[in-house]
Amino acid sequence: MSQRLFFSLNALALSPSRQNLWRLVLIRLLVWMAQSASVLAAYLSGWFPLPWTPLIITLAVSALISVCTLLRLLQRWPVTDAEYGLQLLFDMAVHSVLLYYSGGPTNPFVSYYLVPLTIAAATLPWFYTLFLACVAITSYSLLLVRYQPLEAFELPVASGLINLHVIGMWLNFAMSAGLISLFVVRMAAALRQHAERLAERREQGIRDAQLLGIASVAAGAAHELSTPLSTMSVLLKDLRADHPDPELQEDLALLQEQVAQCKQSLQQMVRTAEDNRRQPQRREPADQWLQGVLARWHLMRPEASWQWSSDPGNAPCLDASPELSQAVLNLLNNAADACPDNIGVALHWDSRRLTLQITDHGPGVPLHIAEQLGTAFVTTKGKKGFGLGLFLSQAAVERIGGSVRLYNREGGGTLSEVVLPIASETSA
């Protein structure tokens, strides 16, 4: 299977679930110390004739699991939501056993079920919370009919007061569990979504600042390069007139085409902002647009060989722009830099989106820098690259609602996948 880039075990190892598990173990140890102190005080005072053996075994198992969890957290294994949910389920199980041997629903600590349930509601997806809520209510309900009573916790039996008291506690617990499962889960999800949106906006702000800086430098470079390119164009024209050798003429013609392409790219870069302000994006069939981009790329990289394919039928339209064309050119150049032979270009579509796939047979992307790709000035080309191609491509594609993803292919090479929205009927 192909492996998604922008994903690593380090991200899971430092996930919120891992940090929350540390906190859960700390809470468990604090509660364990309180429970152990209570059992020890009852044993020394002789006030409560408790079944000491099962209580000590239960506390020992809880301590053992806590120590094992701490040792597990010292490793770099990722903590998943399922593991975190099982830890909370274990806390409920320990609490249920302790309650069974110490008064059941008459024990004043019976509502501790709400603590792991609240933690689950604030940190886990809703189905984990729903499952734990069902476990808590079921456990409480079973304790109503089967437990070992303690005289110190029993209310007077007169007029059936004990039944009303216990039933009222159960109803209060069931209502509290339902409210936590319903409202706390929604509030926690809303807070997480808000935090994610803030993080996305901060990231977008950083990217916009980087783009502004790059654009300023690029504008100055375009102005400075226009003069030497014009000089090169004139000299190449004179060289072609002075040297009629056919082989040299062919090389000079190729150089003249590439210099002209460089001048056109610089002029287009300078005019892009003004053109975008005055003119709307062009709406054209995706296959025709892509063939134009490939023709332009062939002039830039004549040494590269490539194969083109698309789905049968009429391709849908997209909103083409100079930035989008440049984004695809950057990805094609990356593929050619990795391996210029037999590059694959495929265009697919459905009713909602277009998918452009560019495959090469190069060495692929090293996993140790996979997460950083797409960040400005991060490159796999060493001193030959600036680390801007993928960064600018991502910014241009995401601006129109698309995405860029990279995959390592089986057998070597990289798959660059560009997903683009299909032009709406109302677009120009």
N, C-alpha and C positions, 0 to 999 in steps of 0.2 A: 504493500500500500504506500501511496505517496504520503509524505510527512508534511504537515503544514508548518511553514515558517511562522515567525512571530508567536511561537509557543515553546516553552521549555519547562523542564521539571523545576527549575529555580523559581519560576513564577508560582507554581503550585506549592513549593516548599515554603514560600513566604506569604501564602494566601491568608485572608482573614480567618478561614476555618482553623488554620494552624495556630494563629494567635489566640483565637477563642478557646481552643483546646487547652492551651496553657492556663488560661484563666479558669476554665472549668475544673482542671485538676487542683488548682489552688483552692477554689471553693470547696471541692470535695474533701481536701485534707483538713480544712478548717472545720467543716461539719463533722468529719470523722473524729477530730480531737474533742469536739463538744459531745458527740455521742459516746465516745469512750470514757470521757470524764463522768458522764451521767451514769453509765453502767457501773463504773468503779465506785462512784458515790453510793449507788443503791446497794452494791455488794457489801461495802464497808459498813454502812449504816444499818443494814438489815430491814429497812422500811418496806422494800418491795421484794417479794419472793419471786424473782424472775427465773426463767430457764437459762442459766448462765452459759451452758455449752453451745447451743445454737446461736446465741447472741455473739459470743466470742468468735465463733467460726465465721459468722457473717461479717463482723468487723475486720477479721484477719483477711478475708477474701477481698474486701473493699480496699484495704491497705496494699495488698499485693497487686491488685489491678492498677492502683494509683502509681505505684513504683514502676510497674511495667510500662505504663503510659509515659511516665517521665523519661525512661530510658528510650522508648520509641521516639519521643520528640527530639532526642539528641541526634537522631539520624535525619537524613535529608529526604526521606520518603514524603511524598505529598499527603496532606490530610484532606480527605474528601468529605463532602457533606454526609455521605452514608456512614462513615466512621464516626463522625461527630454525633450523628443521631444515635448510633449504637451506644456511645458513651453516656448520653443522656438516658437512654433506655436502661442501661446498667444501674445508674443512680436511682431510677424509679424502682427497679427490682430490689435493690438493697433496702430502700426505704420500706417497701412492702413487707419484706421479711422481718425487719425490725418491728414494724407496727403489729404484725401478726402475733409476735411473742410479747408485746408490751401494751395490750389494751385495745388494739384495733382502732375503730372509729372514735373511741372515747379518749384516745391519747391526744393531748393538746397539740402535738406536732403533726397531726394528720394532714394539715394543709400544706406541708412542705412539698407535696406533689406539684404545687403551683410554681415552685422555683425552677426546676428543669423545664417545665412547660413554657414558662415565660422566656427563659433563655432560648429555647427552640423557636418560639414565635419571633424573637428579635433577630435571630441569626441564620435560620434555616428556611428553605422554601416551604410553602404552605402545606404540602402533602406530608412532610415530616412532622410538622406541628399537629396536623389532623390525626396522624397515627398515634403520636404520643398522648394527645388528649384522650383518644379512645382507650389507650392503655391505662391512663391515670383514672378515668372514670370507672373502667371495668375493675381495676384493682380495689378502688374505694368501695365499689358495690359488693365485691366478694368479701371484703373485710366486715361488711355489715352483718353477714350471716355466719362467718366463721373466723374466729380469733380467740386468743387466750386472754380472758378478762383480768383486769387488775382492780382490786377493791378500791384503791385510792382514787381511781378515775371514774368509778361508777357513781351515778346520781341516785338519789332515793327512788325506789321503785313505785312509790305511791302514785296512784292515779295514772300510771303509764307514762310518767314524765320522761323516763329515760328514752322511750321510743320516740317521742316528739322531739326531744333534744337531738338525738342521733340523726333522725330523718331531716331535721332542719339543717344540721351541719352538712349532710350529704347534698341537699338541694343547693345550699350556698356554694359548696365546692363545685358542683356541676355547672351552676350558672357562671361562676368565676372562670372555670376552664373554657366554657363556650365563648365568653366575652374576650378572653385572652386570645383564643384561636382565631376569632373573627377580626377584632379591631387591632390588636398589637401586630399581627402579621401584616395587615394592610399598612399600618403606620410605618413599620420597619421597612417594608418594600418601597414605600414612597420616599423614605429617607435615603435608601440605597440608590434609587433612581435619581434623586436630586444630587447626591454626591457624584454619581457617574456623569450626569450632565455637566456639573461644575468641572470635573476633571477633563471632560471632552472640550469644554470651552477654554480651559487653561492651555490644553495642548494645542488647540486651534489658534489661540492667541500667540503662543510661542512660534508656531509654524508660520503664521502671517508675518510676524516680525522678521523671521529668517527670510521669508520670500521678499519682503520689502528691501532688506539689506542686499540680497542677491540681485534684485531687479535694479537697484541703484548702481551697483558695481557693473552689471551687465550693460546698462545704458552708457556708462562711461567707456567701457571697453568697446562697444559698438562704434562709438564716435571716433575712438582712437584707431580702430582697425580699418575703418573705411578708406583712409588714405593709402596705407601700404597695399591693400587689396587692389585699389585702382591702379597703383604703380605696377603691381604684378600682372594685372590684366593687359596693360599697355606693352610691357616687356615680352609677355608671351605672344602677343600679336606680332611684334617685330621679329621674334625668333622664328615663328612659323613662316614669315615672309623671307627671311634670310637663309633658312636651312630647308631645302626641298627633300631631304632624305625621308622616304615613306615611314620607316620605323620611328624616327624622331618626330615626324609630323603626328603620328598616332599618339605618342606619349604627350606631346605638347597640347594636342586637342583635348586629351583627358584632363590635363592640368587646367586648361582654360575652362572646361566645363565645371570643374570643382571650385575654381576661384569664383566663377559666376554664381555657383550655388551658395558659396559663402557670402558673397555680396547680397544675394537675394535674401538669405536667412537673416542677415543683419538688418536689412531694410524692413523686412517683415516684422522683426522683433521691435524695431523702433515705432512702426506704425500700428502695432497690435492694439495698444491701449486706445488710440484715437479711433481705430476702426471699430473696436468693440463698443465704443460709446455711440458712434454714429449709425452703425449698421447692426441689425440683429444677426444671430447665428444662422448659417445656411442650413437648410433642411435638404438632405439628399440621401439616396439609398446607401445603405451601409457598405455593400460590396463595391459600389463605384468609388465611394470615399476611400475605402481601404486600398483599392487598386491604385488610386492616385498617390496615396502615401507610400506604397511599395515602389512605385515608379520613381518617386523622389528619392527614396532610400537607395535604390539601385544606382543612382548617380553618385551618391555619397559613398557607398560601399560596393564598388564593382567586383571586388574579390569574393564576395559572399554568394553562396548558392542557396536557394530556398525553394520550397514547394508550397503551393497555395491551394486551399480547398475551402468549400463552404457548403452549407446545407442546400438542397435543391429548392427551386422555386424563387420567387421574387423576394429579395431581402427587404426587411422593413427599413424605414428611414430613421435617421438620427440627426441631432443638432450638431453639425460639424463646426469646428472653430480651429483657429491656428494653434491654440494651446493644446487641444486634444490631439491634433496631428503630431505636434512636437512630442507629446507624451508617448505616443506609439513609436515614433522614431527613436526615442531614448531607449525603449525596451528592445527594439530591433537591434540597435547598436550594442546593447549589453549582450544580446545573444550572439552577435557576430564577434564580439571581443572574446567571448568564452570559447566559441568554436564556429568558424565561418562556413563550415561545410554542412549541407543538408539541413538547414533551419526550416522548421515546420511552422506554417502560419495557417490557422483554421478559424473560420467564422461560423458561429452557431447562433440560433435565436429561438425564442418562443414568443408567447403573446405579450410578454412584459419586458423582456430584456434581451440584450445582445451580449454574447460572450466571445471575446477574442482570445485565442490561445496561441502563444509563441513558445516553441520548444527548441532547445539546442542540445548538443551532445557534448557539452563541456564537462568540467569537473563537478559542477553543482555548487551549492553554497555551503561553506563550513558552518556547522551547527553552533560553534562558539560565538559567531557574530550574527546568527540568524535574527535574533531579537532586535538588533540595532539597525538592520537594513531598512531603508526608507527614511532614516535620519540624515540630516544634512552632513556632508563631509565624511560619511562612513562608506567605505568602498572595499571590494574584494580584489581590486586591480593593482594594489600597491601604489607606486609612484606614477602609474599610467592613468589613474583616474582621479577625479575630483570629489566623488561621492555626492553628486548633485542630480544625476539622471533619474534614478528611482524616486528620489525625494520630490523633484519637480513633477514627475509623472503622476505620483500619488496625489499631489496637491491639485493638479489640473483635472484629474478624473473625479476625485471626491467633490470638487467644486460643482460638478454637474450631476451629482447624485450617484456616481459609480464607485467602483472599488478596484484595487489592484492587489493581487495575492501571488506569492511565489511558492512553488512546491519543488522539492527534490524528487526527480523521477527515478523509477527503478532502473537499474543498469547504468546510471549516470546521467548527468544533464539536469537542466532546470526547465520547469514549466512556468511561464509567466501568464497569468490569467487576468484579463481586463473585463469587467462586467459594466455595461453601459445601459442606461435607460433608453427605451425606444421613444422617439419623438411623438409628442401628443398631437392630436388632430388640429389643435388650435395654434401650434407653434408655426412660426413663419417658415 
